[in-house]
Amino acid sequence: MKRLLLLIFCLSAAIAEAKVYNVQDYGAKADGKTIDTPAINRAIEEAATAGGGTIYFPAGEYACYSIRLKSHIHLYLEQGAQIVAAFPTESEGYDAAEPNEHNKFQDFGHSHWKNSLIWGIGLEDISITGPGLIYGKGLTREESRLAGVGNKAISLKLCKNVTLKDISMLQCGHFALLATGVDNLSILNVKVDTNRDGFDIDCCKNVRISNCTVNSPWDDAIVLKASYGLGYFKDTENVTISDCLVSGYDRGSVLDCTWQRDEPQAPDHGFVTGRIKLGTESSGGFKNIAITNCIFERCRGLALETVDGGHLEDIVISNITMRDIVNAPIFLRLGARLRSPEGTPVGVMKRVRISHVNVFNADSRYSSIISGIPGALIEDVALDNIHIYYQGGYSEEDGLRMPPEQEKTYPEPWMFGTIPAKGMFIRHARGVSLSDIHFHYAKPDGRPLFVTDDAGEVYYHRITVDGKEVEVGK
């Protein structure tokens, strides 16, 4: 009986060992010069044929073009292992961007998936984990249409049951992760230090993002989208973002822990980005989103935007601390860009709750903004227990202007110019509750605290300026 048990144990161990595929056994050199993609893809193909398994990357530098994922595959990057995006040559490069007849409704980068360092379409049960690094050295940060050029680190379309965990990502082109139509997605303890977007979560359902650090001075850090890239409307819904740091420090200076602040501009010339945002692509909607226990540092503020027809509903945001914010700390925008199929109506924004927020050293030019458009009101918004420390410094004359509507403009706070309120500007909104809102100013600011326009049922309770309670709306 003991011999039989020992035999069963040995057979089980052998089967378990067979499910780990060391890429070096398939010819990967890990010398940083040899293109290791053929070896890696051979290992993936063999594992997939056998029903799945772990693709193991020992320490070393794996120069790669497109790695093609399969279902039931786990990429594991050992400590010291780096998957490095190689620069394309005249004879070698990344997989071509596949055709997409719907690409006119969103940017090129959001409409294609195969032109990436690591990609998968229509897969299930995949994961990328381990303490190693994905380095997008040879990826372009632009939305290049050139053959052989890659512009994303990880790109997934119509997948389910996906986990990214413990990896670090550096300089990832236009996207560190583009996930489109992915359901059951978990992103856990991932560190990203990149030159454009961090995580783009597009038309996804049941998403968990937690304990992540995303530094993206030139674009958004964690951004939920609902594009028309799949060729049909699909909401991004049931998403939690918790215990994350987003920032706009200089590229590469978070992973090396130097936290540098020498680069002031993003490509849109709006100072550093690095925030959490819902939008801009919003043909579909955003529903059941919870964001909590997150830190914004040296970046733009929180932005909730639906401008392409989507419904943004049932959003809860709490326990947020922000420091050195370069534009509006809170920006809610319902617009009519309508970058969607013809006939798509203007969207909806309602049932939004934002509470327990502390903002220190925020630029005062744009204050905070809640703005719909004529005939399309933002509804049922509650803000409470919020402290904002503004820089101040604007004049009474600045309080006399009325911002343009900009109904079809790409949504950023600067679309309105200098805001006439030093605290909050509320326009085309109904049912806004402001409770325990506390404003502080480093320099005097001559503008009125609140300015409202076409705003009904706005309720104020316990509003203070520099520690003194003020009456509003009397």
C-alpha positions in Angstrom: 0.0 0.0 0.0 2.9 2.4 0.9 4.5 1.6 -2.5 1.3 2.4 -4.3 0.9 5.7 -2.4 4.5 6.6 -3.2 3.9 5.8 -6.9 0.8 8.0 -7.0 2.7 10.8 -5.3 5.5 10.6 -7.8 3.1 10.5 -10.8 1.2 13.5 -9.4 4.5 15.4 -9.0 5.5 14.6 -12.5 2.2 15.7 -13.9 2.5 19.0 -11.9 6.0 19.5 -13.2 4.9 18.9 -16.7 2.5 21.9 -16.5 5.3 24.3 -16.0 7.0 25.4 -19.3 10.3 27.0 -18.9 10.8 29.3 -21.9 14.5 28.7 -21.9 13.8 25.0 -22.6 12.2 26.2 -25.8 15.2 28.2 -26.9 14.8 31.6 -25.2 18.2 33.1 -24.6 17.3 35.9 -22.2 20.4 37.8 -23.2 18.6 41.1 -24.1 19.7 40.8 -27.8 18.2 37.6 -29.3 14.5 38.0 -30.1 12.9 35.4 -27.8 9.3 35.7 -29.1 9.4 32.5 -31.2 10.5 30.4 -28.3 8.0 32.0 -25.9 5.1 31.5 -28.4 6.2 27.9 -28.9 6.0 27.3 -25.2 2.5 28.9 -25.1 1.3 26.8 -28.0 2.5 23.6 -26.5 1.0 24.4 -23.1 -2.3 25.4 -24.7 -2.5 22.2 -26.7 -2.0 20.2 -23.4 -4.9 22.1 -21.8 -2.9 25.0 -20.2 -0.1 25.6 -17.9 2.4 28.1 -16.4 4.9 29.7 -18.8 7.9 30.3 -16.6 10.4 33.1 -17.2 13.6 32.7 -15.1 15.8 35.7 -14.4 17.1 37.4 -17.6 16.2 39.9 -20.3 13.8 38.6 -22.9 13.7 40.8 -26.0 10.3 40.3 -27.6 7.8 41.3 -30.2 4.2 40.2 -30.0 3.6 37.4 -27.4 0.3 35.7 -28.3 -1.7 34.5 -25.2 -3.9 31.4 -25.2 -6.7 30.3 -22.9 -5.7 28.6 -19.6 -2.2 30.2 -19.7 -0.3 31.7 -16.8 2.8 33.8 -17.5 5.0 33.9 -14.4 7.9 36.3 -14.3 10.5 35.4 -11.8 12.4 37.9 -9.7 15.0 39.5 -12.1 13.0 38.5 -15.3 12.3 41.2 -17.8 10.1 41.0 -20.9 11.5 43.9 -22.9 9.7 45.3 -26.0 12.2 45.3 -28.8 12.5 48.0 -31.4 11.0 47.0 -34.7 13.3 46.7 -37.8 12.6 46.6 -41.5 12.3 42.8 -41.3 10.8 42.2 -37.9 8.2 43.8 -35.7 4.9 43.5 -33.9 1.7 41.9 -35.2 -0.3 44.2 -37.4 -3.3 46.1 -36.1 -6.4 44.1 -37.2 -9.1 45.8 -39.2 -11.9 47.4 -37.3 -14.8 49.1 -39.2 -15.8 50.9 -36.0 -12.5 52.7 -35.4 -13.9 56.1 -36.3 -15.7 56.2 -33.0 -12.6 56.2 -30.8 -8.9 56.7 -31.1 -6.8 54.3 -33.2 -5.2 52.8 -30.1 -8.5 51.9 -28.5 -9.7 50.2 -31.7 -6.9 47.6 -32.2 -5.4 44.9 -30.0 -2.9 42.8 -31.9 -0.2 45.6 -32.3 0.9 44.9 -28.7 3.7 43.3 -26.8 1.4 40.8 -25.2 -2.1 40.3 -26.5 -5.1 37.9 -26.3 -8.5 37.9 -28.0 -11.5 35.7 -27.0 -9.6 33.9 -24.2 -10.5 32.6 -20.7 -8.6 31.8 -17.5 -5.4 33.8 -18.2 -3.0 35.4 -15.7 0.3 37.3 -15.7 2.0 37.4 -12.3 5.3 37.4 -10.5 7.8 39.9 -9.2 9.4 40.5 -12.7 9.2 43.5 -15.0 7.4 44.2 -18.3 9.5 47.0 -20.0 7.9 48.6 -23.1 11.2 50.0 -24.3 10.5 49.6 -28.0 6.8 50.6 -27.9 5.7 53.9 -29.3 3.7 56.2 -27.1 1.9 57.5 -30.2 -1.1 55.8 -32.0 1.1 54.7 -34.9 -0.5 53.0 -37.9 2.8 51.9 -39.3 3.3 48.1 -40.0 5.4 46.4 -37.4 5.0 49.1 -34.7 3.6 48.2 -31.3 2.0 50.7 -29.0 0.6 48.7 -26.0 2.2 46.5 -23.4 -0.8 44.3 -22.6 -3.9 44.2 -24.8 -7.0 42.0 -24.1 -10.3 41.8 -26.0 -13.4 39.8 -25.1 -11.7 37.7 -22.5 -12.9 36.4 -19.2 -11.4 35.4 -15.9 -8.1 37.4 -16.1 -5.7 38.2 -13.3 -2.7 40.6 -13.3 -0.8 40.4 -10.0 2.5 41.6 -8.5 4.3 42.6 -11.8 5.9 45.9 -12.5 5.6 47.7 -15.7 7.8 50.5 -17.2 7.4 52.8 -20.2 4.5 51.0 -21.8 3.7 53.0 -25.0 0.2 54.3 -25.3 -1.3 51.8 -22.8 0.2 49.7 -20.1 -3.1 47.7 -20.2 -5.9 48.0 -22.6 -8.7 45.7 -21.5 -11.8 45.8 -23.8 -14.9 43.6 -23.2 -13.1 41.7 -20.4 -15.3 40.2 -17.7 -14.0 39.1 -14.3 -10.8 41.1 -14.3 -8.5 41.4 -11.2 -5.5 43.7 -11.1 -3.7 43.3 -7.8 -0.5 44.9 -6.4 0.7 46.0 -9.8 3.2 48.9 -10.2 3.1 50.9 -13.4 5.4 53.8 -14.3 4.7 54.8 -17.8 4.6 57.5 -20.4 0.9 57.5 -21.4 -2.2 55.7 -20.0 -1.8 53.2 -17.2 -4.9 50.9 -17.0 -7.7 51.5 -19.6 -10.7 49.5 -18.6 -13.1 49.6 -21.5 -16.5 47.9 -21.7 -15.6 45.6 -18.9 -17.7 44.0 -16.2 -16.8 42.8 -12.7 -13.4 44.4 -12.3 -11.3 44.6 -9.1 -8.3 47.0 -9.0 -6.5 47.1 -5.7 -3.2 47.9 -4.1 -1.8 49.3 -7.3 0.6 52.2 -8.0 0.2 53.9 -11.3 2.4 56.9 -12.3 1.5 58.4 -15.7 2.5 62.0 -16.0 1.5 62.3 -19.7 -1.9 60.7 -19.5 -4.5 59.1 -17.2 -3.4 56.5 -14.6 -6.6 54.5 -14.0 -9.3 55.3 -16.5 -12.6 53.6 -17.1 -14.0 53.8 -20.7 -17.0 52.6 -22.6 -16.1 52.9 -26.3 -17.7 51.6 -29.4 -14.6 49.6 -30.3 -16.4 46.3 -30.1 -19.0 47.5 -32.6 -21.8 47.6 -30.1 -22.8 49.5 -26.9 -21.5 47.9 -23.7 -21.3 49.4 -20.3 -18.3 49.3 -17.9 -20.0 48.1 -14.7 -19.5 46.6 -11.3 -16.0 48.0 -10.8 -14.1 48.6 -7.6 -10.9 50.6 -7.3 -9.3 50.6 -3.9 -6.1 51.3 -2.0 -4.3 52.7 -5.0 -1.8 55.6 -5.6 -2.0 57.5 -8.8 0.5 60.3 -9.7 2.2 62.5 -12.2 5.8 62.3 -11.2 8.5 62.3 -13.9 8.5 59.1 -16.0 10.4 56.3 -14.4 11.0 58.1 -11.1 8.4 56.1 -9.1 9.8 52.7 -9.9 13.3 54.0 -9.0 11.8 55.8 -6.0 13.4 59.2 -6.8 9.9 60.9 -7.2 11.2 63.6 -9.5 9.1 66.7 -10.5 11.0 68.3 -13.4 8.6 67.6 -16.3 5.6 70.0 -16.1 3.7 69.2 -19.3 1.6 66.4 -20.7 1.2 66.3 -24.5 -2.0 68.3 -24.3 -0.1 71.0 -22.5 -2.4 70.8 -19.5 0.3 70.0 -17.0 0.8 66.5 -15.7 -2.2 64.1 -15.7 -1.9 60.9 -13.6 -5.5 60.8 -12.3 -8.4 58.4 -11.9 -11.0 59.2 -14.6 -14.3 57.9 -16.0 -14.5 58.8 -19.7 -13.7 60.2 -22.2 -14.8 57.4 -24.5 -18.4 57.0 -23.3 -20.6 55.5 -26.0 -21.6 52.9 -23.5 -22.1 53.8 -19.8 -20.6 53.5 -16.4 -22.7 51.8 -13.7 -22.1 50.5 -10.2 -18.6 51.9 -9.7 -17.0 52.2 -6.2 -13.6 54.1 -5.7 -12.2 54.2 -2.2 -9.0 54.7 -0.1 -7.0 56.2 -3.0 -4.3 58.8 -3.1 -3.8 61.4 -5.9 -0.3 63.0 -5.9 1.0 65.7 -8.3 -1.7 65.2 -10.9 -5.1 66.3 -12.1 -8.2 65.8 -10.0 -11.0 63.3 -10.1 -12.9 63.4 -13.4 -16.3 61.8 -14.1 -17.2 62.4 -17.8 -19.9 61.1 -20.1 -19.9 62.9 -23.5 -20.7 60.3 -26.1 -24.2 59.2 -25.0 -23.5 56.8 -22.2 -25.3 56.7 -18.9 -23.1 57.3 -15.8 -25.0 56.1 -12.8 -24.6 54.8 -9.3 -21.1 56.0 -8.5 -19.7 56.0 -5.0 -16.3 57.6 -4.2 -14.9 57.9 -0.7 -11.8 58.3 1.4 -9.7 60.1 -1.1 -6.7 62.3 -0.4 -5.2 64.5 -3.0 -2.0 66.7 -2.9 -0.6 69.1 -5.4 -3.5 69.0 -7.8 -3.0 70.9 -11.1 -6.6 71.5 -12.2 -10.1 71.0 -10.8 -10.1 68.6 -7.8 -13.6 67.5 -8.7 -14.8 67.6 -12.3 -18.2 66.2 -13.3 -19.1 66.7 -17.0 -22.1 65.7 -19.1 -21.5 66.7 -22.7 -22.6 66.2 -26.2 -19.4 65.3 -28.2 -21.4 62.2 -29.4 -18.5 60.4 -30.9 -20.9 57.5 -31.5 -23.1 56.0 -34.2 -25.5 58.6 -35.7 -28.7 59.1 -33.8 -27.1 58.4 -30.4 -28.8 60.7 -27.8 -27.1 62.8 -25.2 -26.3 60.7 -22.1 -27.2 60.8 -18.4 -25.3 61.5 -15.2 -27.0 60.8 -11.9 -26.8 59.2 -8.5 -23.2 60.2 -7.8 -21.9 60.2 -4.2 -18.5 61.7 -3.3 -17.5 61.8 0.4 -14.6 62.1 2.8 -12.1 63.8 0.4 -9.1 65.9 1.4 -7.4 68.1 -1.2 -4.2 70.1 -0.4 -2.5 72.6 -2.7 -5.0 72.6 -5.6 -4.7 75.1 -8.4 -7.6 77.6 -8.1 -8.2 78.6 -11.7 -10.8 76.0 -12.4 -12.1 75.6 -8.8 -14.4 72.5 -8.9 -17.0 71.9 -11.6 -20.4 70.2 -12.0 -21.6 71.0 -15.5 -24.2 69.5 -17.8 -25.4 71.2 -21.0 -28.7 72.9 -21.9 -31.5 70.4 -21.9 -29.3 67.6 -20.3 -28.9 68.1 -16.6 -26.6 66.3 -14.1 -29.0 64.9 -11.4 -28.9 63.6 -7.9 -25.3 64.4 -6.8 -24.2 64.5 -3.1 -20.9 65.8 -1.9 -20.1 65.6 1.8 -17.2 65.9 4.3 -14.8 67.5 1.8 -11.9 69.8 2.6 -10.2 71.6 -0.3 -7.1 73.8 0.3 -6.9 76.0 -2.8 -4.0 78.2 -3.8 -6.3 81.2 -4.3 -5.1 84.4 -5.9 -7.8 85.4 -8.4 -9.7 88.7 -8.5 -13.2 90.1 -8.3 -13.0 90.7 -12.1 -12.4 86.9 -12.6 -15.7 86.3 -10.9 -17.6 88.3 -13.5 -17.1 86.1 -16.5 -19.4 83.3 -17.6 -17.7 80.3 -19.2 -18.7 79.2 -22.7 -20.9 76.0 -22.9 -18.5 74.0 -25.1 -21.1 71.3 -25.5 -19.1 69.3 -28.1 -15.5 70.0 -26.8 -13.2 67.3 -25.5 -13.9 67.5 -21.7 -11.1 69.0 -19.6 -11.6 71.8 -17.0 -9.7 74.3 -19.2 -12.4 74.1 -21.8 -14.2 76.7 -19.7 -11.3 79.1 -19.1 -11.0 80.7 -15.6 -14.0 79.7 -13.5 -16.0 82.6 -11.9 -16.3 80.7 -8.6 -13.5 80.2 -6.1 -15.1 77.1 -4.6 -17.5 75.4 -7.1 -19.2 76.1 -10.4 -22.6 74.3 -10.9 -24.4 74.6 -14.2 -27.2 72.6 -15.8 -27.7 70.4 -12.7 -30.6 69.5 -10.4 -30.6 67.9 -7.0 -27.1 68.7 -5.8 -26.5 68.3 -2.1 -23.4 69.9 -0.5 -22.8 69.1 3.1 -19.8 69.7 5.3 -17.8 71.3 2.6 -14.8 73.3 3.8 -12.7 75.6 1.7 -9.3 77.1 2.6 -7.2 79.6 0.6 -3.4 80.2 0.7 -4.0 83.6 -0.9 -7.1 85.8 -0.9 -9.5 85.1 -3.8 -12.0 87.7 -4.9 -14.4 85.5 -6.7 -17.7 84.4 -5.1 -17.6 81.0 -3.4 -20.3 79.3 -5.5 -21.7 80.3 -8.9 -24.8 78.5 -10.2 -26.5 78.7 -13.6 -29.6 76.7 -14.6 -29.2 74.7 -11.3 -32.2 73.7 -9.3 -32.6 72.1 -5.9 -29.1 72.8 -4.8 -28.8 72.3 -1.0 -26.0 73.7 1.2 -25.3 72.6 4.8 -22.4 73.6 6.9 -20.1 75.3 4.4 -17.0 77.0 5.8 -14.3 79.2 4.4 -11.0 79.3 6.2 -12.6 77.8 9.3 -15.6 80.1 9.4 -19.1 79.0 8.6 -20.8 80.9 5.8 -24.4 81.1 4.6 -24.9 80.2 1.0 -28.0 80.7 -1.1 -29.8 83.0 1.3 
